[in-house]
Amino acid sequence: MADLVTPFAVRTAATLRLADIVQDGELPLDEIAKRSGAEADPLGRVLRYLVRRGLFTEPEPDVFGPNEASRALQADAPGGSREWLDLDGAVGRADLAFVELVEQVRGHHAAYPAAFGRSFREDLAHDPQLSDSFDDLMETKSDELAPAIAAAVPWERFGRVTDVGGGKGVLLAELLERHPDLLGTLVDLSGPAGTAEGYLESRGVRDRAEVVVGDFFDPLPPGADAYVLCDVLGDWEDADAVRLLGRCAEAAGADGREGSVLIIELLPDQDGEFTEMDLRMMVYVGGRMRDLDRTERIVGAAGLFIASVTMLDDGHGVIECLPDR
Ligand SMILES: C[S@@+](CC[C@H](N)C(=O)[O-])C[C@H]1O[C@@H](n2cnc3c(N)ncnc32)[C@H](O)[C@@H]1O
């Protein structure tokens, strides 16, 4: 449970794209080193260790090949696990901040800025490669989640949906594609919002989608029938989450309307994914995951109440909130 050798060896393989390099068959170590931009001797030592752990094969000395386990690390594998483990990508790199977990738990300092000198959000704002890798990961995650969200809620009862912190627009595109009468707005920072323009175009729904570059702690575009926060609230501690919900409630209630606020977040489960994500949020961004009781408290503090909860198979809940008048 406490071994660090295997996770770092696997992440080294993922970062160097070794599974992709050998996907078509066995290759000599020197060739793998050349294609991955690595030194042959240390690379061979990592590969030999991984073979003993069941990842890759070594059919003859210094020749390595693929196996079922390595195929899961290929770029085209479902779920994109290579990207999550890539030490050059935003999340794989953020995992390295766990070395500071003990100091965060002692109350000495936040883990991520202590590890990297600035916050996760500052890193994304200043490093386009990290920011693009993060948006791509969110796209991979949303590609799996969006169809389930689209099927779980009768979206046709809304005229306009605003996806707050909507990233590249995967969820919004799914909703607009399925509901030809629906209009959409996406609000996000300039990087993801810029990418969303092209993405929504590529999905053929750009004519029904408005993309707004903005800070979601500022007033949101008013008048939509539903404001969606998908995997957004967990990035924030309670006070900020209440501020953000307050912005959604204010926009949903503009001109005396009674729009909905839909929170989509992972809820507590049996297999520990919720608690793992809770630690990740704490270490990466100082955020937190919330069970329904805690969600109810922040929702109430923002002048809303929970009207319904719809569970999805993957452990996310769609929590619909209405104004508490
Ligand atoms: C965890 S991602 C979730 C993206 C998307 N909702 C999804 O489920 O894939 C959080 C999103 O919030 C956006 N975000 C963070 N801070 C923001 C801010 N102050 N104003 C607007 N968007 C922000 C990020 O750019 C990112 O797209």
The ligand as a MOL file (V3000), in Angstrom:
LIG
                    3D

  0  0  0     0  0            999 V3000
M  V30 BEGIN CTAB
M  V30 COUNTS 27 29 0 0 0
M  V30 BEGIN ATOM
M  V30 1 C -12.8470 20.8290 -12.9490 0
M  V30 2 S -13.1180 21.8140 -14.3770 0 CHG=1
M  V30 3 C -14.7310 21.2590 -14.8720 0
M  V30 4 C -15.0210 21.5700 -16.3060 0
M  V30 5 C -16.3700 21.0560 -16.8120 0
M  V30 6 N -17.4790 21.5800 -16.0700 0
M  V30 7 C -16.3780 19.5480 -16.7990 0
M  V30 8 O -17.1410 18.9410 -16.0620 0
M  V30 9 O -15.5800 18.9720 -17.5440 0 CHG=-1
M  V30 10 C -13.4510 23.4220 -13.6790 0
M  V30 11 C -13.7200 24.4900 -14.6970 0
M  V30 12 O -13.9520 25.7180 -14.0080 0
M  V30 13 C -13.2980 26.7560 -14.7350 0
M  V30 14 N -13.0040 27.8770 -13.8230 0
M  V30 15 C -12.1730 27.8690 -12.7570 0
M  V30 16 N -12.1660 29.0720 -12.1750 0
M  V30 17 C -13.0180 29.8530 -12.8790 0
M  V30 18 C -13.4540 31.1970 -12.7370 0
M  V30 19 N -13.0150 31.9700 -11.7290 0
M  V30 20 N -14.3600 31.6770 -13.6180 0
M  V30 21 C -14.8170 30.8820 -14.6360 0
M  V30 22 N -14.4490 29.5970 -14.8150 0
M  V30 23 C -13.5540 29.0900 -13.9480 0
M  V30 24 C -12.0470 26.0840 -15.2410 0
M  V30 25 O -11.4610 26.8130 -16.3060 0
M  V30 26 C -12.5690 24.7230 -15.6530 0
M  V30 27 O -13.0310 24.7110 -16.9770 0
M  V30 END ATOM
M  V30 BEGIN BOND
M  V30 1 1 1 2
M  V30 2 1 2 3
M  V30 3 1 2 10
M  V30 4 1 3 4
M  V30 5 1 4 5
M  V30 6 1 5 6
M  V30 7 1 5 7
M  V30 8 2 7 8
M  V30 9 1 7 9
M  V30 10 1 10 11
M  V30 11 1 11 12
M  V30 12 1 11 26
M  V30 13 1 12 13
M  V30 14 1 13 14
M  V30 15 1 13 24
M  V30 16 1 14 15
M  V30 17 1 14 23
M  V30 18 2 15 16
M  V30 19 1 16 17
M  V30 20 1 17 18
M  V30 21 2 17 23
M  V30 22 1 18 19
M  V30 23 2 18 20
M  V30 24 1 20 21
M  V30 25 2 21 22
M  V30 26 1 22 23
M  V30 27 1 24 25
M  V30 28 1 24 26
M  V30 29 1 26 27
M  V30 END BOND
M  V30 END CTAB
M  END
